[in-house]
Amino acid sequence: MRALALIAIPLLAACQPAAQPLTPEQSAKLTPKDPRLAQLYAGSCKACHTVGDSKAPLTGDRTQWDPRWARGEDALLTNSQVGFGGMPAGGQCFECSAEDLGALIKFMAGREP
């Protein structure tokens, strides 16, 4: 029975659908479920994370976020706090706490529950 489980688990993982890229229009339709986070997202993150030419990973596009997510949530949070590439420190969200930024990262990376 254990041997069957060792075979079945990798096969089930292989059946997961591959992430598909989103268009900026698809990305722009996404909004956090939490009303407060939705307001913070609309006021700061959305301006860049729904525009293909901004070089920011599009909200909800796992093909762009998965390699970043692989670096770890702490690295993503640090980058958002101090700035990274063209992104200013805090993503210019002056009301955002570290917890807010972490929740916004999860949402944009397609990992909001």
VMD Tcl script that builds the backbone (N, CA, C; Angstrom):
set m [mol new atoms 339]
animate dup $m
set s [atomselect $m all]
$s set {name element resname resid chain x y z} {
  {N N MET 1 A 0.822 -1.193 0.000}
  {CA C MET 1 A 0.000 0.000 0.000}
  {C C MET 1 A 0.868 1.259 0.000}
  {N N ARG 2 A 1.948 1.248 0.780}
  {CA C ARG 2 A 2.835 2.411 0.844}
  {C C ARG 2 A 3.477 2.659 -0.516}
  {N N ALA 3 A 3.827 1.599 -1.215}
  {CA C ALA 3 A 4.439 1.759 -2.541}
  {C C ALA 3 A 3.461 2.423 -3.491}
  {N N LEU 4 A 2.185 2.078 -3.388}
  {CA C LEU 4 A 1.169 2.703 -4.233}
  {C C LEU 4 A 1.062 4.199 -3.939}
  {N N ALA 5 A 1.122 4.554 -2.670}
  {CA C ALA 5 A 1.058 5.968 -2.296}
  {C C ALA 5 A 2.260 6.729 -2.839}
  {N N LEU 6 A 3.431 6.116 -2.810}
  {CA C LEU 6 A 4.636 6.775 -3.319}
  {C C LEU 6 A 4.557 7.007 -4.825}
  {N N ILE 7 A 3.830 6.172 -5.506}
  {CA C ILE 7 A 3.643 6.346 -6.948}
  {C C ILE 7 A 2.527 7.343 -7.222}
  {N N ALA 8 A 1.444 7.266 -6.463}
  {CA C ALA 8 A 0.261 8.088 -6.730}
  {C C ALA 8 A 0.494 9.570 -6.451}
  {N N ILE 9 A 1.232 9.893 -5.402}
  {CA C ILE 9 A 1.423 11.298 -5.033}
  {C C ILE 9 A 2.119 12.085 -6.142}
  {N N PRO 10 A 3.246 11.618 -6.690}
  {CA C PRO 10 A 3.844 12.385 -7.795}
  {C C PRO 10 A 2.942 12.463 -9.024}
  {N N LEU 11 A 2.172 11.407 -9.286}
  {CA C LEU 11 A 1.278 11.440 -10.432}
  {C C LEU 11 A 0.185 12.479 -10.245}
  {N N LEU 12 A -0.353 12.595 -9.026}
  {CA C LEU 12 A -1.371 13.602 -8.757}
  {C C LEU 12 A -0.796 15.012 -8.895}
  {N N ALA 13 A 0.423 15.198 -8.422}
  {CA C ALA 13 A 1.059 16.513 -8.547}
  {C C ALA 13 A 1.261 16.867 -10.014}
  {N N ALA 14 A 1.566 15.881 -10.827}
  {CA C ALA 14 A 1.779 16.130 -12.249}
  {C C ALA 14 A 0.472 16.500 -12.954}
  {N N CYS 15 A -0.659 16.158 -12.370}
  {CA C CYS 15 A -1.955 16.446 -12.980}
  {C C CYS 15 A -2.418 17.874 -12.722}
  {N N GLN 16 A -1.716 18.613 -11.867}
  {CA C GLN 16 A -2.101 19.994 -11.601}
  {C C GLN 16 A -1.988 20.795 -12.890}
  {N N PRO 17 A -2.971 21.615 -13.208}
  {CA C PRO 17 A -2.877 22.410 -14.431}
  {C C PRO 17 A -1.736 23.416 -14.313}
  {N N ALA 18 A -1.034 23.608 -15.406}
  {CA C ALA 18 A 0.061 24.565 -15.427}
  {C C ALA 18 A -0.505 25.982 -15.318}
  {N N ALA 19 A 0.245 26.821 -14.655}
  {CA C ALA 19 A -0.168 28.226 -14.552}
  {C C ALA 19 A -0.213 28.839 -15.938}
  {N N GLN 20 A -1.209 29.657 -16.158}
  {CA C GLN 20 A -1.376 30.336 -17.442}
  {C C GLN 20 A -1.162 31.837 -17.249}
  {N N PRO 21 A -0.477 32.488 -18.188}
  {CA C PRO 21 A -0.291 33.934 -18.060}
  {C C PRO 21 A -1.622 34.674 -18.136}
  {N N LEU 22 A -1.694 35.797 -17.460}
  {CA C LEU 22 A -2.874 36.653 -17.521}
  {C C LEU 22 A -2.565 37.865 -18.386}
  {N N THR 23 A -3.600 38.423 -18.954}
  {CA C THR 23 A -3.457 39.698 -19.654}
  {C C THR 23 A -3.581 40.814 -18.614}
  {N N PRO 24 A -3.107 42.006 -18.933}
  {CA C PRO 24 A -3.328 43.117 -18.003}
  {C C PRO 24 A -4.809 43.344 -17.701}
  {N N GLU 25 A -5.670 43.121 -18.685}
  {CA C GLU 25 A -7.113 43.292 -18.470}
  {C C GLU 25 A -7.650 42.279 -17.458}
  {N N GLN 26 A -7.203 41.030 -17.560}
  {CA C GLN 26 A -7.627 40.012 -16.600}
  {C C GLN 26 A -7.112 40.356 -15.204}
  {N N SER 27 A -5.873 40.783 -15.141}
  {CA C SER 27 A -5.261 41.147 -13.873}
  {C C SER 27 A -6.007 42.308 -13.216}
  {N N ALA 28 A -6.392 43.292 -14.011}
  {CA C ALA 28 A -7.058 44.487 -13.481}
  {C C ALA 28 A -8.417 44.185 -12.860}
  {N N LYS 29 A -9.021 43.069 -13.219}
  {CA C LYS 29 A -10.331 42.702 -12.669}
  {C C LYS 29 A -10.244 42.068 -11.282}
  {N N LEU 30 A -9.046 41.690 -10.865}
  {CA C LEU 30 A -8.872 41.026 -9.577}
  {C C LEU 30 A -8.823 42.044 -8.445}
  {N N THR 31 A -9.453 41.695 -7.329}
  {CA C THR 31 A -9.500 42.571 -6.155}
  {C C THR 31 A -9.432 41.714 -4.897}
  {N N PRO 32 A -8.674 42.143 -3.894}
  {CA C PRO 32 A -8.667 41.387 -2.635}
  {C C PRO 32 A -10.070 41.268 -2.051}
  {N N LYS 33 A -10.324 40.163 -1.392}
  {CA C LYS 33 A -11.640 39.934 -0.781}
  {C C LYS 33 A -11.889 40.866 0.405}
  {N N ASP 34 A -10.844 41.142 1.167}
  {CA C ASP 34 A -10.970 42.006 2.336}
  {C C ASP 34 A -11.127 43.462 1.877}
  {N N PRO 35 A -12.189 44.154 2.308}
  {CA C PRO 35 A -12.429 45.524 1.839}
  {C C PRO 35 A -11.276 46.499 2.141}
  {N N ARG 36 A -10.664 46.371 3.307}
  {CA C ARG 36 A -9.546 47.262 3.642}
  {C C ARG 36 A -8.366 47.010 2.719}
  {N N LEU 37 A -8.027 45.736 2.501}
  {CA C LEU 37 A -6.930 45.416 1.591}
  {C C LEU 37 A -7.263 45.850 0.170}
  {N N ALA 38 A -8.522 45.722 -0.209}
  {CA C ALA 38 A -8.935 46.152 -1.548}
  {C C ALA 38 A -8.689 47.644 -1.722}
  {N N GLN 39 A -8.960 48.413 -0.686}
  {CA C GLN 39 A -8.738 49.854 -0.742}
  {C C GLN 39 A -7.239 50.166 -0.825}
  {N N LEU 40 A -6.432 49.487 -0.019}
  {CA C LEU 40 A -4.982 49.696 -0.062}
  {C C LEU 40 A -4.418 49.302 -1.423}
  {N N TYR 41 A -4.881 48.166 -1.931}
  {CA C TYR 41 A -4.426 47.678 -3.238}
  {C C TYR 41 A -4.774 48.676 -4.340}
  {N N ALA 42 A -6.001 49.166 -4.341}
  {CA C ALA 42 A -6.442 50.108 -5.372}
  {C C ALA 42 A -5.661 51.415 -5.302}
  {N N GLY 43 A -5.267 51.831 -4.099}
  {CA C GLY 43 A -4.567 53.086 -3.927}
  {C C GLY 43 A -3.074 53.024 -4.167}
  {N N SER 44 A -2.496 51.823 -4.192}
  {CA C SER 44 A -1.044 51.725 -4.326}
  {C C SER 44 A -0.590 50.697 -5.358}
  {N N CYS 45 A -0.916 49.462 -5.151}
  {CA C CYS 45 A -0.358 48.357 -5.933}
  {C C CYS 45 A -0.890 48.276 -7.361}
  {N N LYS 46 A -2.172 48.501 -7.497}
  {CA C LYS 46 A -2.850 48.256 -8.771}
  {C C LYS 46 A -2.283 49.088 -9.920}
  {N N ALA 47 A -1.817 50.279 -9.630}
  {CA C ALA 47 A -1.317 51.169 -10.680}
  {C C ALA 47 A -0.176 50.543 -11.479}
  {N N CYS 48 A 0.641 49.723 -10.855}
  {CA C CYS 48 A 1.764 49.086 -11.560}
  {C C CYS 48 A 1.534 47.601 -11.835}
  {N N HIS 49 A 0.879 46.922 -10.889}
  {CA C HIS 49 A 0.757 45.461 -10.991}
  {C C HIS 49 A -0.370 44.995 -11.903}
  {N N THR 50 A -0.944 45.904 -12.690}
  {CA C THR 50 A -1.924 45.516 -13.712}
  {C C THR 50 A -1.542 46.093 -15.076}
  {N N VAL 51 A -0.319 46.598 -15.168}
  {CA C VAL 51 A 0.176 47.223 -16.391}
  {C C VAL 51 A 1.374 46.426 -16.888}
  {N N GLY 52 A 1.232 45.835 -18.061}
  {CA C GLY 52 A 2.299 44.992 -18.599}
  {C C GLY 52 A 3.616 45.712 -18.795}
  {N N ASP 53 A 3.591 46.963 -19.193}
  {CA C ASP 53 A 4.819 47.703 -19.470}
  {C C ASP 53 A 5.543 48.192 -18.220}
  {N N SER 54 A 4.955 48.016 -17.052}
  {CA C SER 54 A 5.572 48.517 -15.824}
  {C C SER 54 A 6.719 47.639 -15.338}
  {N N LYS 55 A 6.838 46.436 -15.866}
  {CA C LYS 55 A 7.831 45.438 -15.448}
  {C C LYS 55 A 7.530 44.852 -14.072}
  {N N ALA 56 A 6.428 45.268 -13.452}
  {CA C ALA 56 A 5.986 44.656 -12.198}
  {C C ALA 56 A 5.219 43.387 -12.552}
  {N N PRO 57 A 5.343 42.328 -11.744}
  {CA C PRO 57 A 4.561 41.120 -12.038}
  {C C PRO 57 A 3.067 41.414 -11.938}
  {N N LEU 58 A 2.319 40.966 -12.922}
  {CA C LEU 58 A 0.882 41.216 -12.943}
  {C C LEU 58 A 0.184 40.487 -11.800}
  {N N THR 59 A -0.721 41.174 -11.164}
  {CA C THR 59 A -1.522 40.578 -10.100}
  {C C THR 59 A -2.204 39.318 -10.613}
  {N N GLY 60 A -2.041 38.234 -9.847}
  {CA C GLY 60 A -2.702 36.975 -10.158}
  {C C GLY 60 A -2.009 36.127 -11.197}
  {N N ASP 61 A -0.965 36.615 -11.818}
  {CA C ASP 61 A -0.272 35.856 -12.869}
  {C C ASP 61 A 0.806 34.986 -12.234}
  {N N ARG 62 A 0.445 33.731 -11.992}
  {CA C ARG 62 A 1.370 32.811 -11.330}
  {C C ARG 62 A 2.608 32.541 -12.169}
  {N N THR 63 A 2.534 32.698 -13.498}
  {CA C THR 63 A 3.733 32.479 -14.309}
  {C C THR 63 A 4.795 33.529 -13.979}
  {N N GLN 64 A 4.366 34.706 -13.556}
  {CA C GLN 64 A 5.309 35.749 -13.171}
  {C C GLN 64 A 5.654 35.709 -11.685}
  {N N TRP 65 A 4.698 35.307 -10.858}
  {CA C TRP 65 A 4.909 35.332 -9.417}
  {C C TRP 65 A 5.592 34.087 -8.867}
  {N N ASP 66 A 5.374 32.923 -9.463}
  {CA C ASP 66 A 5.933 31.697 -8.891}
  {C C ASP 66 A 7.457 31.739 -8.715}
  {N N PRO 67 A 8.229 32.231 -9.689}
  {CA C PRO 67 A 9.681 32.309 -9.461}
  {C C PRO 67 A 10.036 33.251 -8.308}
  {N N ARG 68 A 9.285 34.310 -8.144}
  {CA C ARG 68 A 9.525 35.236 -7.038}
  {C C ARG 68 A 9.128 34.588 -5.714}
  {N N TRP 69 A 7.986 33.892 -5.721}
  {CA C TRP 69 A 7.486 33.220 -4.523}
  {C C TRP 69 A 8.487 32.166 -4.049}
  {N N ALA 70 A 9.185 31.550 -4.985}
  {CA C ALA 70 A 10.175 30.518 -4.638}
  {C C ALA 70 A 11.316 31.088 -3.792}
  {N N ARG 71 A 11.542 32.385 -3.865}
  {CA C ARG 71 A 12.583 33.025 -3.042}
  {C C ARG 71 A 12.154 33.139 -1.584}
  {N N GLY 72 A 10.863 33.013 -1.334}
  {CA C GLY 72 A 10.341 33.057 0.029}
  {C C GLY 72 A 9.567 34.325 0.319}
  {N N GLU 73 A 8.578 34.167 1.179}
  {CA C GLU 73 A 7.733 35.304 1.548}
  {C C GLU 73 A 8.529 36.400 2.242}
  {N N ASP 74 A 9.512 36.017 3.054}
  {CA C ASP 74 A 10.308 37.023 3.753}
  {C C ASP 74 A 11.070 37.904 2.774}
  {N N ALA 75 A 11.625 37.304 1.728}
  {CA C ALA 75 A 12.359 38.085 0.721}
  {C C ALA 75 A 11.420 39.033 -0.009}
  {N N LEU 76 A 10.228 38.569 -0.345}
  {CA C LEU 76 A 9.257 39.425 -1.018}
  {C C LEU 76 A 8.817 40.576 -0.118}
  {N N LEU 77 A 8.613 40.282 1.154}
  {CA C LEU 77 A 8.214 41.327 2.094}
  {C C LEU 77 A 9.324 42.365 2.239}
  {N N THR 78 A 10.552 41.906 2.372}
  {CA C THR 78 A 11.685 42.836 2.483}
  {C C THR 78 A 11.777 43.719 1.242}
  {N N ASN 79 A 11.661 43.109 0.059}
  {CA C ASN 79 A 11.705 43.892 -1.175}
  {C C ASN 79 A 10.604 44.945 -1.207}
  {N N SER 80 A 9.409 44.568 -0.739}
  {CA C SER 80 A 8.307 45.530 -0.766}
  {C C SER 80 A 8.527 46.643 0.251}
  {N N GLN 81 A 9.180 46.345 1.344}
  {CA C GLN 81 A 9.405 47.355 2.376}
  {C C GLN 81 A 10.503 48.348 1.993}
  {N N VAL 82 A 11.591 47.852 1.394}
  {CA C VAL 82 A 12.727 48.735 1.093}
  {C C VAL 82 A 12.744 49.198 -0.361}
  {N N GLY 83 A 11.926 48.562 -1.191}
  {CA C GLY 83 A 11.913 48.868 -2.618}
  {C C GLY 83 A 12.767 47.863 -3.372}
  {N N PHE 84 A 12.420 47.679 -4.628}
  {CA C PHE 84 A 13.149 46.705 -5.446}
  {C C PHE 84 A 12.944 47.068 -6.906}
  {N N GLY 85 A 14.029 47.165 -7.663}
  {CA C GLY 85 A 13.906 47.552 -9.060}
  {C C GLY 85 A 13.233 48.914 -9.145}
  {N N GLY 86 A 12.154 48.995 -9.903}
  {CA C GLY 86 A 11.425 50.250 -10.052}
  {C C GLY 86 A 10.394 50.498 -8.972}
  {N N MET 87 A 10.219 49.537 -8.049}
  {CA C MET 87 A 9.202 49.712 -7.011}
  {C C MET 87 A 9.761 50.523 -5.854}
  {N N PRO 88 A 9.069 51.584 -5.483}
  {CA C PRO 88 A 9.530 52.387 -4.346}
  {C C PRO 88 A 9.284 51.668 -3.026}
  {N N ALA 89 A 9.971 52.102 -2.008}
  {CA C ALA 89 A 9.806 51.523 -0.668}
  {C C ALA 89 A 8.342 51.538 -0.267}
  {N N GLY 90 A 7.890 50.411 0.223}
  {CA C GLY 90 A 6.502 50.288 0.668}
  {C C GLY 90 A 5.493 50.324 -0.454}
  {N N GLY 91 A 5.967 50.291 -1.702}
  {CA C GLY 91 A 5.056 50.385 -2.829}
  {C C GLY 91 A 4.262 51.689 -2.799}
  {N N GLN 92 A 4.792 52.665 -2.092}
  {CA C GLN 92 A 4.138 53.949 -1.845}
  {C C GLN 92 A 2.799 53.804 -1.146}
  {N N CYS 93 A 2.663 52.747 -0.389}
  {CA C CYS 93 A 1.474 52.568 0.446}
  {C C CYS 93 A 1.853 53.034 1.846}
  {N N PHE 94 A 1.599 54.298 2.120}
  {CA C PHE 94 A 2.030 54.891 3.376}
  {C C PHE 94 A 1.218 54.407 4.568}
  {N N GLU 95 A 0.031 53.865 4.318}
  {CA C GLU 95 A -0.796 53.334 5.410}
  {C C GLU 95 A -0.527 51.862 5.677}
  {N N CYS 96 A 0.247 51.199 4.816}
  {CA C CYS 96 A 0.441 49.747 4.918}
  {C C CYS 96 A 1.403 49.367 6.033}
  {N N SER 97 A 0.959 48.430 6.852}
  {CA C SER 97 A 1.838 47.799 7.847}
  {C C SER 97 A 2.541 46.630 7.164}
  {N N ALA 98 A 3.483 46.027 7.851}
  {CA C ALA 98 A 4.152 44.836 7.320}
  {C C ALA 98 A 3.129 43.726 7.071}
  {N N GLU 99 A 2.137 43.616 7.948}
  {CA C GLU 99 A 1.098 42.601 7.773}
  {C C GLU 99 A 0.267 42.889 6.525}
  {N N ASP 100 A -0.044 44.166 6.310}
  {CA C ASP 100 A -0.783 44.547 5.106}
  {C C ASP 100 A 0.010 44.188 3.856}
  {N N LEU 101 A 1.289 44.555 3.839}
  {CA C LEU 101 A 2.123 44.253 2.676}
  {C C LEU 101 A 2.194 42.751 2.435}
  {N N GLY 102 A 2.332 41.971 3.508}
  {CA C GLY 102 A 2.365 40.517 3.357}
  {C C GLY 102 A 1.076 39.979 2.759}
  {N N ALA 103 A -0.049 40.491 3.225}
  {CA C ALA 103 A -1.342 40.049 2.694}
  {C C ALA 103 A -1.512 40.481 1.243}
  {N N LEU 104 A -1.060 41.682 0.908}
  {CA C LEU 104 A -1.152 42.157 -0.477}
  {C C LEU 104 A -0.256 41.335 -1.403}
  {N N ILE 105 A 0.916 40.966 -0.929}
  {CA C ILE 105 A 1.813 40.112 -1.714}
  {C C ILE 105 A 1.136 38.768 -1.984}
  {N N LYS 106 A 0.558 38.170 -0.948}
  {CA C LYS 106 A -0.136 36.887 -1.132}
  {C C LYS 106 A -1.245 37.005 -2.168}
  {N N PHE 107 A -2.011 38.085 -2.070}
  {CA C PHE 107 A -3.092 38.302 -3.038}
  {C C PHE 107 A -2.530 38.432 -4.452}
  {N N MET 108 A -1.559 39.302 -4.626}
  {CA C MET 108 A -1.023 39.535 -5.970}
  {C C MET 108 A -0.341 38.295 -6.534}
  {N N ALA 109 A 0.249 37.500 -5.652}
  {CA C ALA 109 A 0.934 36.279 -6.089}
  {C C ALA 109 A -0.028 35.126 -6.339}
  {N N GLY 110 A -1.326 35.372 -6.170}
  {CA C GLY 110 A -2.328 34.336 -6.419}
  {C C GLY 110 A -2.426 33.309 -5.324}
  {N N ARG 111 A -2.130 33.726 -4.105}
  {CA C ARG 111 A -2.153 32.784 -2.979}
  {C C ARG 111 A -3.102 33.210 -1.868}
  {N N GLU 112 A -4.028 34.112 -2.195}
  {CA C GLU 112 A -5.046 34.492 -1.229}
  {C C GLU 112 A -6.025 33.326 -1.093}
  {N N PRO 113 A -6.341 32.957 0.165}
  {CA C PRO 113 A -7.261 31.813 0.330}
  {C C PRO 113 A -8.642 32.080 -0.224}
}
mol reanalyze $m
mol bondsrecalc $m
mol representation Tube
mol addrep $m
